Every structure is written in C-alpha cells, then in structure tokens.
Amino acid sequence: MKYKIVPFTQNYLEPAVNLFINSYRDEQEKNPLLPSRAINEPEWILNTLKSLVTNPGVVICKGNQVIAYMVTGFLFPFKGQNAVLVPEYCHGSVLTDRKELYQRMYMYLADEWAKNRRHLHIVGHFAHDFILQETLYQLGFGAILVERVRDFSAVNKINEVKITEEKDFKKLIDIDIEHSRYYPNAPIFIWKDTERKAVISGLESHSNNGDAFFVYYEQNKPCAYIIVGTSTIGAEGFLLQKTNTAQIKAAYAQPHVQGKGIGKALLQRAVQWSQEHGYERLFVEHETSNYYGGNFWCKHFNPYVYFSLRYIDNTIDY
C-alpha cells in the first residue's frame, strides 16, 4: 500500500499542527490581513486538537512521516439532522497527492459518521485552497457559510445619509425580529428564533458586550442597522479570536431601502468605529445562499474560510 492509514491519537498532535500551520501560511500569503496568532502560538492549535483527540480521527503516513490528518470536531443537530463539523484547523495535508489524501480521509471518517447516524457532514476549509475545494465538490459538498475580512479603507461611493449610533437597543427589537424572519425564506432556509423574548435577550447581550449599533432611520423608525463589536470567543471566526479583530455581528436593511447606498453608509460607520477603537481588521460571516446580504459582503470583504456541507442518504442501513 502506498500509504498507511491509522486512527488519530495524541502521538500525532505535533505533526498535525505543523500541517495545519503550513496550510494557514499559504492562505495568509493570499490574504495578508489574516493575523499570525495560529503561527506564533502553535500550542493554541495543539491544545484545541488535544481536546478533540477522543473523537473519530484519521492520520495518513508515508513511511514514518505524517502527511495528512483529519479529526472530527463537533457533533450537533442542524437542518433537522445529526451533523458533524470538521473545522478548518481539524485537517491538513502535504501538497503532493492532496486530492487522494483527502478522498481517503473522508472515506474513512464518513463511514464512522454514518454508522453513528451522522448524515450531514460539514468541512471548514481555506478559501484559496482550490485543490481541496474541487475535491470536496467532487465528493458532493457545497458551500453554506463563508468568513471574510477587510481592512479599514473607505467604502466606495457612499451616499450622504444620516446614520445614528443608537444607545437604546430596545428601539431595534421590531426590525431585529423582521431580520430573523428573513432567514427561513428562499433561498436561505435557515431557522432563526423570532420570539420577542429571545430577540431582546440577543440585543441586550450585544449591548452588554459593548457592541455598537448603527441605524438608519426614516420618520423615526429604524429601516436598516448594523451591529459591530469585538469578535466573540467561542463563536464565529475561530482563527481571529484574541487577535484584536472587530466583527460585523448583525446587519439588515428593509427591502424598500435596499440598493440606495444605505448599507454602504452603515458599513463605513462600522469601519470607522473599528479603526477608532484600535482594531486591526474587520470580519463578517454569512450564509453563501444569502442573496442580498451575501452579494453585499462579497463586494467589500475578502474570503478566507468556507464551510461546505454534504447530505448523505439517511434511509440506508449502515
């Protein structure tokens, strides 16, 4: 056999971290805005992988050299099924035979997942790793989420509109509910909690965290808003945590104000706020199927991580 395929154990942590860091360096070359914490603090990634070492994982060796690894990250319900997530730091390989290495690792782990009734598979991967993107596509994956960053350069062609920094989050309850009701519709089909109590709790949490609310009003009613603050630990943007990164945490514009430059004016205020507060970059995560929001973020941010998803048949007796 050309390769030796074995289960992932603690003995393979250090070579796995090295493989990941090499992949991260490649992405950072394409997107210099990415911070160097993952490179400068390899123990961060090592300890994260160590916490997952009891999950199903696989290593491919060539002789005594570890040339690829993949570890199951998290198990959770999603879209009505049992899902498994392999984050971007839970896999890596050398460049040679990259396609075959990932095919073999996925085949190994997909069998484990299916036997445990995990029928929805999600993999996070770097945006400029085109070999891996194509490999996942051929395996039946399609993008669902993307994480993007941008610098603090001015947003182009901004209309002169009044944007208010709102201190009373309660004024945004109704429009935030409307925002949540947007996601279950085509083509996104993502459930969001629209209960008033849950929405108030979310807005209050933003306020308590020191996030800023920028709002566009018409006749004293909020018609569009954007929330910006420190990138949250344990949420989106794992590789940006503790790297002095600001995050767009929510944004929405009612249909009648879309296409009028309101979104760009709101983004410019978020950019200015981030720069004034000493951050080094601005980050956003969004669904790739979000027609309106996704097209907007594509124009103003650069991708660095995609999350791709595959459904497998849950009627087969594995």
C-alpha positions in Angstrom: 0.0 0.0 0.0 1.3 3.5 -0.9 0.1 5.0 2.4 -0.6 3.8 5.9 -4.0 4.9 7.3 -4.3 4.8 11.1 -6.6 6.4 13.8 -5.7 9.8 15.1 -4.1 9.7 18.5 -2.3 12.1 20.8 1.0 10.9 19.4 0.2 12.7 16.1 -0.7 16.1 17.6 2.5 17.9 16.8 2.8 16.8 13.1 -0.8 17.6 12.7 -0.3 21.2 14.0 2.6 21.6 11.6 0.5 20.6 8.7 -2.2 23.0 9.6 0.2 25.9 10.1 1.6 25.3 6.7 -1.9 25.5 5.2 -2.6 28.6 7.2 0.6 30.2 5.9 -0.5 29.5 2.4 -3.8 31.2 3.0 -2.2 34.2 4.8 0.0 34.8 1.7 -3.2 35.2 -0.3 -4.8 37.3 2.4 -2.2 39.2 4.3 -4.9 40.7 6.6 -5.1 37.3 8.5 -3.3 37.5 11.9 -0.3 35.4 12.8 -1.5 34.1 16.1 -2.0 30.5 14.8 1.6 30.6 13.5 3.2 32.3 16.6 1.2 30.3 19.1 1.1 26.7 17.9 0.2 25.5 21.4 -3.2 27.2 20.8 -4.0 24.9 17.9 -2.3 21.9 19.6 -4.4 22.3 22.8 -7.6 22.7 20.7 -6.9 19.5 18.8 -5.9 17.8 22.0 -9.4 18.5 23.4 -10.8 16.6 20.4 -8.5 13.6 20.3 -11.1 11.2 21.6 -13.3 12.0 18.6 -13.0 9.9 15.4 -9.9 10.9 13.5 -7.5 9.6 10.9 -3.9 10.0 10.0 -2.1 9.1 6.8 1.6 8.2 7.0 4.2 7.7 4.3 6.9 5.7 5.9 7.4 7.5 9.3 6.1 10.8 8.1 2.6 12.1 8.8 1.4 13.6 5.6 -2.3 14.1 6.3 -4.8 14.2 9.2 -8.5 14.8 9.8 -10.3 14.9 13.1 -14.0 15.1 13.9 -14.7 18.5 15.5 -18.2 18.9 16.8 -21.5 17.0 16.8 -24.8 18.9 16.8 -28.3 19.0 15.3 -28.6 21.1 12.1 -31.3 21.3 9.5 -33.3 18.6 11.1 -30.4 16.1 11.1 -27.4 15.0 13.1 -24.5 16.9 11.9 -20.7 16.6 12.2 -18.3 19.5 11.7 -14.6 19.4 10.8 -13.3 22.9 11.3 -10.5 24.3 9.3 -7.9 23.5 12.0 -9.0 19.9 12.2 -7.4 18.8 8.9 -4.3 19.3 6.8 -2.0 17.6 4.4 1.1 17.9 2.3 0.6 19.3 -1.2 1.7 16.2 -3.0 -1.3 13.9 -3.8 -3.6 16.3 -1.8 -6.7 15.2 -3.7 -6.2 11.5 -3.0 -5.2 12.1 0.6 -8.5 14.0 1.3 -10.5 11.4 -0.6 -9.1 8.6 1.6 -9.5 10.5 4.9 -13.1 11.5 4.1 -14.0 7.9 3.1 -12.6 6.6 6.4 -14.4 9.2 8.6 -17.6 9.3 6.6 -18.0 5.6 7.3 -17.6 6.3 11.1 -20.1 9.1 11.0 -22.7 7.2 9.0 -22.5 4.3 11.4 -23.3 6.8 14.2 -26.2 8.2 12.2 -24.5 11.5 11.3 -25.9 12.2 7.9 -24.9 15.9 7.5 -21.2 16.5 7.0 -19.6 20.0 7.2 -16.0 20.8 6.5 -14.3 24.2 7.0 -11.5 24.9 4.5 -9.4 27.8 3.4 -10.9 29.9 0.6 -7.8 29.8 -1.6 -7.1 26.0 -1.3 -8.6 25.3 -4.7 -7.4 21.7 -4.9 -9.3 20.9 -1.7 -12.4 22.9 -2.8 -12.6 20.9 -6.0 -12.0 17.6 -4.1 -14.9 18.4 -1.7 -17.1 19.4 -4.6 -16.4 16.1 -6.4 -17.3 14.4 -3.1 -20.7 16.0 -3.1 -20.1 19.1 -0.9 -21.4 22.6 -1.5 -20.7 25.9 0.3 -23.0 27.0 3.1 -21.0 29.7 5.0 -18.1 32.0 4.4 -15.9 34.0 6.7 -14.4 37.2 5.3 -12.1 40.0 6.4 -11.4 43.6 5.2 -9.1 46.5 6.1 -10.2 50.0 7.0 -10.1 51.5 3.6 -13.0 53.8 2.8 -16.2 52.2 1.4 -16.6 53.4 -2.2 -19.4 55.7 -3.5 -21.2 56.4 -0.2 -24.4 58.4 -0.3 -24.9 61.3 2.1 -27.3 59.8 4.6 -27.7 60.2 8.3 -26.5 57.2 10.3 -27.2 57.3 14.0 -25.3 55.4 16.7 -28.2 54.1 18.8 -27.6 53.6 22.5 -31.0 52.2 23.3 -31.1 48.7 21.8 -34.9 48.4 22.6 -35.6 50.6 19.6 -34.3 47.8 17.3 -36.5 45.0 18.6 -39.0 45.0 15.8 -36.5 45.3 13.0 -34.4 42.6 14.5 -37.4 40.3 14.6 -38.0 41.2 10.9 -34.4 40.3 10.3 -34.7 36.9 11.9 -37.9 36.2 9.9 -35.9 36.8 6.7 -33.7 33.7 7.0 -36.2 30.8 6.7 -37.2 32.1 3.3 -35.8 31.1 -0.1 -33.0 30.6 -0.9 -31.5 30.5 2.6 -33.9 28.2 4.5 -32.3 28.7 7.9 -34.4 28.8 11.1 -33.9 31.7 13.5 -35.7 32.3 16.8 -38.2 35.1 16.3 -39.7 35.1 19.7 -39.6 38.6 21.2 -38.0 37.5 24.4 -35.2 35.7 22.6 -34.6 38.8 20.3 -34.5 41.1 23.3 -32.0 38.8 25.0 -29.7 38.8 22.0 -29.8 42.6 21.6 -29.2 43.0 25.3 -26.2 40.7 25.1 -24.7 42.9 22.3 -25.3 46.0 24.4 -23.6 44.4 27.5 -20.6 43.3 25.4 -20.1 46.9 24.3 -21.1 46.4 20.7 -22.1 49.4 18.7 -25.5 49.8 17.0 -25.6 52.0 13.9 -29.0 52.7 12.5 -30.6 54.4 9.5 -34.0 56.0 10.4 -36.9 57.1 8.3 -39.7 59.0 10.2 -38.1 57.9 13.5 -38.4 54.2 12.5 -35.3 52.1 12.0 -35.1 50.8 8.4 -31.6 49.4 8.5 -28.9 48.7 11.0 -25.5 47.1 11.6 -24.0 45.8 14.8 -20.2 45.8 15.3 -18.0 44.7 18.2 -15.2 42.6 19.3 -15.0 39.1 17.7 -16.7 36.8 20.2 -14.8 33.9 21.8 -16.4 30.6 21.1 -18.5 31.8 18.2 -17.7 32.6 14.5 -14.2 33.3 13.3 -12.1 30.9 15.4 -8.8 31.8 13.9 -9.5 35.5 14.6 -10.2 35.1 18.3 -7.9 37.1 20.6 -6.4 38.9 17.6 -7.8 42.4 18.0 -10.4 41.8 15.4 -13.8 43.6 15.1 -16.8 41.7 13.8 -20.0 42.6 12.0 -22.4 40.7 14.2 -25.7 41.6 12.5 -26.9 43.7 9.6 -30.2 44.2 7.9 -31.9 46.6 5.6 -35.7 46.6 4.9 -36.5 45.9 1.2 -37.6 49.5 0.4 -34.1 50.9 1.3 -32.0 48.3 -0.4 -29.9 49.4 -3.3 -29.9 53.0 -2.2 -26.4 53.1 -0.6 -27.7 52.7 3.0 -25.8 49.5 3.5 -22.5 51.1 2.4 -23.1 54.1 4.7 -23.7 51.7 7.6 -20.6 49.7 6.8 -18.5 52.8 6.6 -19.6 53.8 10.1 -18.7 50.3 11.3 -15.3 50.6 9.6 -14.6 54.0 11.2 -15.7 52.7 14.6 -13.4 49.7 14.3 -10.4 51.9 13.4 -11.2 54.4 16.1 -11.2 51.6 18.7 -7.8 50.3 17.7 -8.8 47.1 15.9 -6.7 45.7 13.1 -9.3 44.2 10.8 -13.0 43.8 10.3 -14.6 40.3 10.0 -18.0 39.0 8.8 -19.6 35.6 8.5 -22.6 35.0 6.3 -24.5 32.2 4.5 -23.4 31.8 0.9 -27.1 31.4 -0.1 -28.0 34.9 1.3 -28.8 36.6 -2.0 -29.0 40.1 -0.7 -26.5 40.1 2.2 -24.1 37.7 0.6 -23.8 39.8 -2.6 -23.1 42.9 -0.4 -20.4 41.3 1.7 -18.7 39.9 -1.4 -18.1 43.4 -2.7 -16.5 44.7 0.5 -14.7 41.8 2.1 -12.3 39.1 1.1 -13.0 35.4 1.9 -10.6 33.3 3.9 -12.6 30.3 5.1 -15.6 28.4 3.5 -17.8 25.9 5.2 -19.0 23.2 2.8 -21.8 20.7 3.5 -22.9 17.3 2.2 -26.1 15.4 2.9 -25.9 11.6 2.8 -28.9 9.3 2.5 -30.4 8.6 5.9 -32.5 5.7 4.8 -29.6 3.4 4.2 -28.9 0.9 6.9 -25.2 1.5 7.6 
